[in-house]
Structures are given as C-alpha cells and as structure tokens.
Amino acid sequence: MSSAKMIQPDLEFVKEITAQGGGESLKKCFQCATCSVVCNLTHSDKPFPRKEMLWAQWGLKDRLMGDPDVWLCHQCSDCTAYCPRGAKPGEVLGAVRRMSIKANSWPGFLGGLVGSPAGLLPLFLLPVFIFGAIIMGLGRLDHLHGPIVYEKLMPIPAVDTVFILTALFACLSFFLGVTKLWKAMSDSTGRAGAQGSVVPAIIETIKEIIAHKRFDKCDVAKGRASAHKFVFWGFAGLAVVTTVAIIYLYGFHWESPYDMKNPVKWLAFVSMLSLLYGIFSVIANRNANAGKAGKGGYFDWLFIYIIVGVALTGTLSWGIRLLDIAPLAYTIYFFHLVFIFCLFAYAPFSKMAHMVYRTTAMVFARHTGFDK
Amino acid sequence: MEKKIGVYICEGCGIGSSLDIEKLKGVATKEFKVPVVKTHAAFCGAEGVEVIKGDMQAEGVNTVVVAACSHRQFHDVFNFGADNICERVNLREQVIWSHGGEGEGVDEDTQMLAADYMRMGIVKVQKTALPTPYEPEAFVRNIMVIGGGLSGMTAALEVAETGYDVTIVERSGELGGYAKKLRKQLPMASPFTTLEDPTIQGLVNKVSSHARIKVKTGVEIARISGAPGQFRVSFKTPGTKSEWDVPPKVKEGEEATVACPTPAPDAEPAADQVSCSDILTIDPNAEIFGAIVVAAGWRPYEPKEGEFDHLGFGKFKNVVTNVQFEEMAAKGKIGAKSVAFIQSPGANEDDSDFPYCSSVTSMVSLKQAQYVTQDNSDGKAYVIYSHMRTPGLYENFYKAQQNNPGVFLTKGAVTGVSESGGGLVVDVENTILGEPVRIPVDMVVLSTGMVPATQFEPIINLAYRQGPEFKDLELFGGYCDSNFICFPYETRRTGVYAAGCVRQTMTMAECVEDATGAALKAIQCLESTNRGQAVHPRSGDTSYPDFYFQRCTQCKRCTEECPFGALDDDERGTPKPNIARCRRCGTCMGACPERIISFKNYNIDMIGSMIKSIEVPEEDEGKYRIICLVCENDAYPAIDMAGVKKLKYSADIRFIQVRCLGSVNMVWVADAFSSGFDGVLIIGCKYGDDYQCHFAKGSELASRRMDNVGETLKRLALEKERVKQIQLSIDEYDKIPDEIGKFMEVMESVGFNPMKGF
C-alpha cells in the first residue's frame, strides 16, 4: 500500500467554495460523469470537470490549485445545463478559479479583500482618496472655467504617474502569480521538464484567444462567446486608442480632444460601442441563462460591474462634455478614473485575472502537451 | 340437494359463428339429458342474465352451466348465490380465440374441443356438492402481538383502534424496542430530508393508556397451540424452563407422542431441568387469542471471532459497529473528529455489504455521519461503500446528507484498517478518486447488519406436528415470511402474520406501514375464520378437506406435506386436521395414496370423472389427446391471456383447472392413460429457491410426485416423456404455444398411447 497517498481533505476549502456564490451546489455531485461527456472543451484523457468536482468535494486543494483543467474550462455551462443533480459543475469550477486567483495573488491580503463583499467599500474608496488628494493638493477645482477640458481637473502627468505605477504593480503581482501557478501545474502534472522554447506555444495560444476558438465550441450559452468577443474587441480597440494617444501626446504634442474627422476618434467610438454592447449582453445572457447555467456569485458580478462602470462613465464623459454641462461632466470623469483604477489595480485579484491565468494554463497545456 | 341442471350457451364474442351451436347443444341434451339448454347472443347482458334467472325461478334450475367466456370474467354477473351451483365452460379464451381461423367457419378440431369442455363442465356440476362452512368450536376475537417495539406497538394500536382487544407481549422490561435507543431517527414523512428527534415515547404513552391494549412485559412465549380463533398461548419468564416449552419436532420413525427429550438415566439431572409436555397436552392456564402478529424485530449482527480482523474489529478500541456507535451518540458528544463508515467488508474480492445489510444500514451511516459533523465543527465523516441504497423518496435523504461539507462519500473497497501514531488509517482501493488512498481517522464504524429475530429462535414456539418454528426460513435468510413479493405479512402458519424487521429490514417509516398491513391481515383472518372461510389466497372459500379416516393407513404424508402445518397427530397417531389452519390448497388430497381426502366441490372422483368424460378418438383418426392439469393461480390466467392475445396452439389438448399442483393426485395421471390419453401435462408456478407457488410448496411437491409417476409409467412400458411439468409465471403467456408445441413434438416421436381402446 506504499503507493497509496494519504488523503487529508481541507474542510475549510470545501466550506469556502460552498459558502460563496457559485459553489453552493458542489456537494450535490454524485459522479455520474455527464458533465465530462457533454463538455466540448475537455480532452479525452482524464477529462474535466468530473474529477475537479470530486476533488473539490473532498477538499483536495493542492490538486485543484495545480490543475490546468480548472483554467482550460471556459464555463460554457453545458455541464451545468445537463447535470442531472443540479450540481452546476460550471459554476463550481468558477468558484474554484476564484480560489485559484486568491491562492496565487500577491500580496495575499488583497486577494481576500477583492473576493469578499466586506472589501468593496475600502477598495472603492482607495482611488477616490488618491485622485481626490491630487485634485485638492493641486487646487484644480479653481481651474474649471471655460470649455470642458478634462486636463483642467486632472493634469495628464498626474494621471500617467498614477496609472503607470498601478500598471507596474499589477504586472509584478501577475508575474509572481503566474510563476506560482506554473510551478503548481508542473508539480502536479509532473510535466515540469518540457523542453524547448515556450514562445511558439504563446503565439499559438494568443491566436487561439483572438479567434475565440475554444469559446465558440460552447453549446448551451452560445451567446456568451459572442458577448465576450464584443467586450474583448472593445478593450483591444481602446488599448490601441490609448497607445496612439500616448504617441500623439509625447511624440507630436497633439492634445485631446481630437477632431471628429480623426480616425482615432472613430476607433474610440466604435470600441466604446462594442464594449457597451458586449458587457450588457454579458449581463443579459447571464440573466437569461441563470436557470440552466447558474447566475454566478459576487466575484463574477463585481468584475462585470467594474467594466460597466468603466464603459458607462467613459461614454458619459464624452457625451456630457459635448452637451457642455461642466459640473456633471467633471464628476463623471472623476469616477471614470476611479473605475479604471479599480480595473487595473485589482486585475490580479479580481476576475480580470482570468485573462492572465487562463492564458498561462493554455500556454502550459500547449507547451507540455498536457492538452493532447 | 336435488340438482336441476341448466346449460346456457352464449353466442357472443364470435362463439356463435365459430362453433356449430346446435351440435354443441346436442352434447348436453343427447349425451347428458340436460332438461334446460338455451342459447343467447350475450348471456352477460341484463337480458341474458334474466333468461337464466327466469329459468331458476320458473323451471327450478339450481345448477347452472354457462358456456361462454372464462370464469375469470363476469364472476359477479354469473353469481347466483351460495345456494346454487354455477360452473363456467370456457368456450371463448380457451376454445375459439386460441384455435381455428377467425371467421373461417367451423373447424372440426375446435368443435371437438368445445364439446369436450361441455362434457367436463356438466360432469363437474354433477359431481359438485354445495360446501357448508366449517364452524369453529370456540372462537375469540382478540389479537396477540409479539414484540413491543415500533412495529409491535403500531400493529397493536391499529388493531385496537379498529375495535379489537389486543395484548402486546414484550420480552424485555419495557416497551419501545430499539427505537428508544436512538439519538436521532431517520425521517418519517415527506420530504424525508432531515433527521428527527425520537418519537417513540409518544407511541409508548398512547399504547400504555389505550383501553383496548394490554401490555405484558418481561414475559416470553413457551408455546402456542390451537388454530386461528383459538390459539392457546402459554407464557413464561424469559430464560427459564417451563413445563409448557415445546418439544422439538418428532423425527421420522420416532414415536409421535413421546416428544420430550428425557435425560440419559446416568446423567445428573440439571438443576433447572423441567420435563416438558407433549404437543397434544392442553395447558389449562393458557391465554386464548384469535390471531397473532409477530413483530419480534431484529438483533445486531454479532461478528464472529476474527471475522473482520482485517478491519481491526476486536483489535483496535476505536473500531466499533454501527449499533455501538449509536449507543455512544445517544449518550453524548462524539469525540472523534474524523470517522470512517465502512459498508462492505470484502476488500477487493467481494463487493457484498456486511451480512444482513440493506438500505437501512446505508441510511444509518448517512445519519451517523451527521452526528460527527454536528458534534465537531471541523468533523469529517467518510462513508465508503460498495452500494449506497436510498430507495424511493429516501433519495431526498441521501441528497440532504450529501450536501453536508463534512461528509465525504466514495465507492471503494476497504482493504485494511491499521493503527498509526495513535490514530487509525483506512486503506481504500478502487475509489472514485481513481487511485488507492489512505485515510487517517480517529474512529472506524462497521455498518453491520440487522438480523431477524427468527434467525436465532422460533419465537412462536408452536406446538405443531411440523415443529415449533416457521418453515424454510433459510430461503429468506431467516426472515419470517412466505413470499416477500406477492403476499407480504403472510407466513407459512395460518393466523400468524409478520410485521417489521422480522420479515424484512426496513426503516421506521416503513415499519409503521408494515405493521398496519399486518394488523389488517390478522383482523381479516379472524373475520374469515369466524365464518368458516379460508384466508389468502383462497379467501372466502367455504369448502374444506374431509377425511374418511376408516381407510387411513397413518402414512402421515398429509401431515408432513401440508405447507401450512394444518395437521397434527392424535393420540393414536392418526392425522388430526385443524381446519382453521387450512388454506384449502388440496395438497393433502394430492398426497393421499388412499384417496380418502376430498372437498365437497373438489375431489378425486370429480376430476377423474371429468377426464373420463372426454371423448378420445380412435388411433386411426390420427388425433392425439393430451390432458393438462393447470394451476388456478398463475397458469390458468396465463392461458386465458394467451387466448386474449389470440395465440394459437394445438386443439388436441384439454385443460382442467386445479387449485394447486400440490392437489394433483397421481391417480388422475393413471386414469388418463388408462382412458387412452397420449400424454399428461401439468402447468403450475415456479418452484425452488425463488418459488412463486401461492401455497409455497405445491408445485415442488408435484414435481417430486411426477418423478415417481415417471418410474411407474416405465414399468407399464409407457414412455416417461408422456408426462411433463411446466413451470410458468403469470406473465409468460407468450410461452404457451411454444411449450405446447414442444410437447406435441414429443407426442409425434413417441406415438399414440398403446393402451388406447383397452
């Protein structure tokens, strides 16, 4: 019996999964494997999500934290829709990913804070204080006469300083998290010794992500993939706009707002619409499919509402400026900055982290041949 | 009674167009000189029935032969009261629907078949007398319930509430049984999700204060003699010897009345040696009861020395049985923070659960797992099973217990329990985790089974010739029952009904339902015996066996073979029938070599005459004649069903319904061959371990007798293939044409009966 492993269920882990939104149904699973059969994304060797359900029931935290399958799942919810016991494997895996984000986060306390409703207020107040202090410290409220130009409220160097620091922090946090996840996956799959460069795997993975190849295989919640595409392309477009704006500003000293004939303006406009349409489709899909696919928990909805906040305040900042209602425009712009801060600073701890960790798992699977 | 026979031939349902009705009428009028013979388009209609009733009034017809559909149809329409005889000739299901082409006119073989059935029907009524119900000499209406647990008390309460006096006999000092020793009980009502606080005390209070219920605690039964309506019960203090203890069954060849084992002359008589009285001696102080409910319950399985060594039972202090664990839980908090519940002891070799396990022990494990997590916030309970049984709505219970984060369920084979660092380690293989695992725990609970009390002792201690205990319990693993699918509560001892865990392991909710059923059966028995009627399965039958003892040779086959132990011996060794114990199957009649046992409306002469009434064609006509004796319980309905389904089979075969194959006397077979029949078939219920015989033993006894008759035939130079028994269950109607076809092939190969025409 020396080959047998000693099993020590982590009861707290089980309770944490079942306590919060998404994972309540975990214990209902009776291992019929319907989930693994209906899943269009799983590989045939040791398919998911059946084994993940069992590990989660048994509180085998270490196995789940090093399991690439947890991240290869795109939560199509086919499994949830077909589960005869209402165990909602898709939702449970979502909850496990929440636990994975928390476990890989640095600094750890932020992981806990973002994951819990109690952390909402302090996390939101932090950027309010930062930007409030800058405005007050520089006495910018006195400069708001004349046409609406948002730089009057918040000087560009100050914005850039805050966001560059925020981005650096997020990158560092992600780097540590990805390193930890990669090691856990290597240890647990025994595929640490993969040879060769990881670059081809990264390139292939990015191509796959851009095309949404996996997400498109989902059946039950088909709308999710297209909604996700709109959000994804919206953010991508806005990233291009931001990059161009930086080049304009520091390369050519062209300042915003740009002329309506400028193609960058058009790109920004289209991206904005895409993001708005996408995120509201996400909400509509989730509500429409709640019966079949589950409604998700706090963690999911926090992320959704941050994006809603970013998109709505961004759109309104532009619209109200054109309507020339100065006090309202400046107020909305202030909150736009707050939401963007939330999006970036908390990215490694919120559901935004899926962007990095799922990519990591996909690269790992491709690189090590785990996915074959 | 002076019989005036009326024959009524129905022309409905295609009978009129498939048969030559005038010719058929001729059978009655010419061959049997029947005074009244009529036809009608539909005798089952109001007008048709009026024709018969009119004849009964105007012409004085009191013996009616209705030649129409099967007697299983319209039995209420053709019921002319207990003062008249009514016989049905089955022209529809067994003649026109199963022979000849539909609407193709009259077929010669089918017409011959109908004529033979007509002859048999008329002969049968000629040989029938109206039965007079047996009147018991003495009769009481109270009921005794053995066992004061949940089932016993529920049965007693149901009996009392229905208006009968009842006495509960409980061996221990108080009522309540095992239900009183629980911390929590399994859910008793829908939705069956949550554990309940024990409710047994409420029932104890209700029973103790009920005016119709008498409670005897601290006593057990020394013997029960008599019969339903008049059971004489002798009580004694548990564990003591009594003069009224029942002597063991008399073995073959021993003197029947010398029943008490006498100690060897040179042996020192034991201090508590009391010589017991033989079974015929009447205890003058016995209490008298009309019927009995046995609710003796179960006892925890006691593992044999070293039986579960590999699981550490008896080796490690913290390996206990589920019963021991429940005791601990009822006393107080469970200290163990992690507990493994093991359902199957067979390691990798055998996936059976512990002996006497069931859905109840599965659910008890789920229940006890909750104790662990309730008593410790960080408690973990592992349930390792080969089978997890939560039938019916108890699935809700499984779901609810499974939802507890601290309960870990896995299918798996436990290969060993060992000690390690003050704790225990459970080794499990073939888990759903896909790999062998080792689980460290503080305690191991073995889900050992619930053994029926009847496995250990007779409980009822009957002073019957066939012995003090229930028969053939080994077929049911000791559970006190005669057929757990078709006839719940019925035992092989008439008037004694079983309820609760003594007859099948069941949950408390199921016990309540079961006890109610058994209580009703006991009442039904009283109310039938009272009127001289049989109980199940020939409920309401007022005929009973009559013995012509002058010709009895005391061979005791009837006493031995009666499935219900209805016969004892009298002082001279002659069989002594107890009619109230009799179920009217006729097994005694089939057994008797002297043919001295008969029923008023069912006897050797009647069936023999019916066989002889059939016209057997000469050999040169090229037609075989087969007599087929068919059990009324399953085989006859199956043959009717074959007719309903219009399945066709040979018209050379003649069916005669019998009460049970056990009642088939081999003289009928001899009669058939001497009358020129070419073969004899008997069709009845399946026998063996999974018997379906409604009288438990009838079809099995018939098969033994058929073996013997086969040898006799050989001596007469007749092929033994000419007789055959077929086992058929009620749903196997589709096999009938094939089985008959096979037998006809045998006939073709052995040829005609050479004794034809002698």
HADDOCK unambig.tbl for C-alpha pairs under 7 A between the chains (distance, minus, plus):
assign (segid A and resid 4 and name CA) (segid B and resid 436 and name CA) 5.05 0.50 0.50
assign (segid A and resid 4 and name CA) (segid B and resid 437 and name CA) 4.86 0.50 0.50
assign (segid A and resid 4 and name CA) (segid B and resid 438 and name CA) 6.16 0.50 0.50
assign (segid A and resid 5 and name CA) (segid B and resid 437 and name CA) 5.05 0.50 0.50
assign (segid A and resid 5 and name CA) (segid B and resid 438 and name CA) 5.82 0.50 0.50
assign (segid A and resid 6 and name CA) (segid B and resid 437 and name CA) 5.93 0.50 0.50
assign (segid A and resid 6 and name CA) (segid B and resid 438 and name CA) 4.54 0.50 0.50
assign (segid A and resid 6 and name CA) (segid B and resid 439 and name CA) 5.86 0.50 0.50
assign (segid A and resid 7 and name CA) (segid B and resid 437 and name CA) 6.35 0.50 0.50
assign (segid A and resid 7 and name CA) (segid B and resid 438 and name CA) 5.90 0.50 0.50
assign (segid A and resid 7 and name CA) (segid B and resid 439 and name CA) 5.34 0.50 0.50
assign (segid A and resid 11 and name CA) (segid B and resid 406 and name CA) 6.66 0.50 0.50
assign (segid A and resid 14 and name CA) (segid B and resid 405 and name CA) 6.32 0.50 0.50
assign (segid A and resid 15 and name CA) (segid B and resid 405 and name CA) 6.30 0.50 0.50
assign (segid A and resid 27 and name CA) (segid B and resid 402 and name CA) 6.17 0.50 0.50
assign (segid A and resid 27 and name CA) (segid B and resid 403 and name CA) 4.83 0.50 0.50
assign (segid A and resid 27 and name CA) (segid B and resid 405 and name CA) 6.85 0.50 0.50
assign (segid A and resid 28 and name CA) (segid B and resid 399 and name CA) 6.64 0.50 0.50
assign (segid A and resid 28 and name CA) (segid B and resid 402 and name CA) 6.62 0.50 0.50
assign (segid A and resid 28 and name CA) (segid B and resid 403 and name CA) 5.95 0.50 0.50
assign (segid A and resid 58 and name CA) (segid B and resid 408 and name CA) 6.25 0.50 0.50
